[in-house]
Amino acid sequence: MRVILMLIKKEFLQVFRSPLLLSILIVAPMVQFILFPFTADYEIKVLDIAFIDNDNSTLSHNLINEFSASKHFRSKGIIDSKSYADKLMKADKIDFLVEIPLDFEKHLICQDGTTIAITANAINTVKAGIGCGYVQTVIGDYLKEISENTGLTTLSNTAQLFTTNIYWYNEQMNYRNLIVPGILVILVTLIGAYVTALNLVREKEIGTIEQINVTPIKKWQFLLGKMIPFWILGMAEFILGLILMKIIFGINVQGSIPALLCITAIYLLVMLGLGFFISAVSENQLQAMFIVFFLFIVFVLLSGLFTPTEGMPEWAEKINYLNPMSFYMEVIKKMVLKGCQWADLKYQTIVLSVMAVILNSAAMLSYKDSSK
Amino acid sequence: MSEIDIQHINKRFGKVEALKDINLTVEAGEVFGLVGPDGAGKSTLFNILTTLLLPDSGSATILGMDIINDYLQIRRSIGYLPGVFSLYPDLSVQENLDFFAAMYKSSIRDNMNIIKPIWDQLLPFKDRPAGKLSGGMKQKLALCCALIHKPSLLFLDEPTTGVDPVSRREFWDILKDIQHKGVTVVVSTPYMDEATRCDRIALIQNGNIIEINTPNNIIANFKGHLCTMPTSDIFGLMKIMDRFELKCNYYPYGEHFHIVFYDDIKKALPAFEQFLEKNGRVHGEISSIQPNIEDCFIELIQMKL
């Protein structure tokens, strides 16, 4: 016991004596929290829009006014021809063109259907896609408004058709709520795998491991003495992340916090085991860094933080069963945003526990205390 | 019973035979020196004896315990100072000592009597990070860490390599003091002058032990007759020496040229002077000297070839 306590004390002494590591531990999460959600924000602030009004009726004028009133659009006015619109778009003066057809008002009243052409500058596909959604939403809102005022039922049906877009729109508005918990996951992963792997390999590099190996301490004591301090650091980092999330973005954890901490503790064990395993197979910090970096990128891309996992081919989804980060990402999203409880996350908890046991056993076996 | 008993140990790294059939014993209370050039196999032998490395074949006992089966008990009773400084550079002197003491479930105070002379020298620097100590001080700290659990056997792998001459002398005085406190010391060194401070030495070359004896006996067993002469033309001399017909051995020794004659010196010396004159070599005075351990080592290697 005294041996392990001393190992832990030594580890903390070293962490607090290393200004670089300490600042990484404290500054990195802050920078990530402050910078990341804004850079990864898919919400489009203002779109420039122009109109061709072939109908020139009250309803078409009202529709154009509706766009001017929206905070997402800046109206560049009504123009005469498509060729002029083309010129404007090439000059990056407008992002969207809305073309209202002849007899727009008449068709609406008669309820026999009409087509509004939306032209988008698709150089930036994300902007075009999201902008189209916005345009449709504005039109949908407008049609709904008319139907409410006039009692035309088919129009409200049309508006119904747009409700999916409205939902989509809202999700984009809340994009930050998705990315911020994702940053929590990245933080915990980095502490768990990166810092641990580098720390252990450093002992190899400077030869201290040899001095430790000639002492009678046992393998498990040494690894436990490494694991506990980094586990504590990881948990502290996670709690710091939760506090920052609350302060900066006002996101509260919807689910049970004790359950969240428990699963995080298990996930950290997975990452610590991974870090140890990597340090056991690499000879210097550079090798360890490359391995962790490679795995990290794969984990992040597969985890569904930036791209939805549903869009992946089936084989990629199968690989994801080996990706601890994707399980944990699910836990975090469900806990923080959806308000799930222990019972809802039993499966993820079990999978992560199994991974923790396997990786730590692998680390124990591959770590040599001599050439025996 | 011997403190260390090594029987037929072999170790090979790929194609390199690092140790070839090593046999030696170390008795309680002696300072035993392992002397040889870099790459001779000293560190490999140390790693095997300190249970960090397994031999390919052969066996060894340390304090009566088998290096393979009883390695944990062995680790409890030996101290090891590795060839490279391997303490935590970011921990202070005191913290390093406390840490390693705890690894042996011991403490600085428990073993003060054995480490006191070194501890007194380290005391002014006890709060300094180990990485910021001078080379000599680093070695003293490392020695202190190796002694912190009062081992009965101490292994020192090239403890004085890269240490200034004054600190080296101090270090050897400390080793003698440790020996007097009842610790058996096994030390490796590439410096021949340090070999004479050991009770017994083993000369090791290319994984072979060439000779095991006391330094005095090794010097007494020197076969030839050693002469030295100052010269500024060592290269020129080396080139012509194979034309000298008498049996001899020669090598540069600093600014001197050492030549060992194996024939009657009364005939050999005039013959050599004549030979130098004939080849038009300017030379200083040739004088007979007592061989030192280095001359013996060179002779032993030559005889082995």
Chai-1 contact restraints between the chains, C-beta under 6 A:
chainA,res_idxA,chainB,res_idxB,connection_type,confidence,min_distance_angstrom,max_distance_angstrom,comment,restraint_id
A,M6,B,F99,contact,1.0,0.0,6.0,A-B,restraint_1
A,M6,B,A102,contact,1.0,0.0,6.0,A-B,restraint_2
A,K10,B,F99,contact,1.0,0.0,6.0,A-B,restraint_3
A,Q14,B,D90,contact,1.0,0.0,6.0,A-B,restraint_4
A,R17,B,D90,contact,1.0,0.0,6.0,A-B,restraint_5
A,G207,B,V84,contact,1.0,0.0,6.0,A-B,restraint_6
A,G207,B,S86,contact,1.0,0.0,6.0,A-B,restraint_7
A,T208,B,S86,contact,1.0,0.0,6.0,A-B,restraint_8
A,T208,B,Y88,contact,1.0,0.0,6.0,A-B,restraint_9
A,E210,B,P82,contact,1.0,0.0,6.0,A-B,restraint_10
A,E210,B,S86,contact,1.0,0.0,6.0,A-B,restraint_11
A,Q211,B,S86,contact,1.0,0.0,6.0,A-B,restraint_12
A,N213,B,L52,contact,1.0,0.0,6.0,A-B,restraint_13
A,V214,B,T50,contact,1.0,0.0,6.0,A-B,restraint_14
A,V214,B,R75,contact,1.0,0.0,6.0,A-B,restraint_15
A,V214,B,Y80,contact,1.0,0.0,6.0,A-B,restraint_16
A,T215,B,M103,contact,1.0,0.0,6.0,A-B,restraint_17
A,T215,B,Y104,contact,1.0,0.0,6.0,A-B,restraint_18
A,P216,B,L72,contact,1.0,0.0,6.0,A-B,restraint_19
A,P216,B,R75,contact,1.0,0.0,6.0,A-B,restraint_20
A,P216,B,R76,contact,1.0,0.0,6.0,A-B,restraint_21
A,I217,B,M103,contact,1.0,0.0,6.0,A-B,restraint_22
A,S370,B,T51,contact,1.0,0.0,6.0,A-B,restraint_23
A,S370,B,L52,contact,1.0,0.0,6.0,A-B,restraint_24
A,S371,B,L53,contact,1.0,0.0,6.0,A-B,restraint_25
A,S371,B,L54,contact,1.0,0.0,6.0,A-B,restraint_26
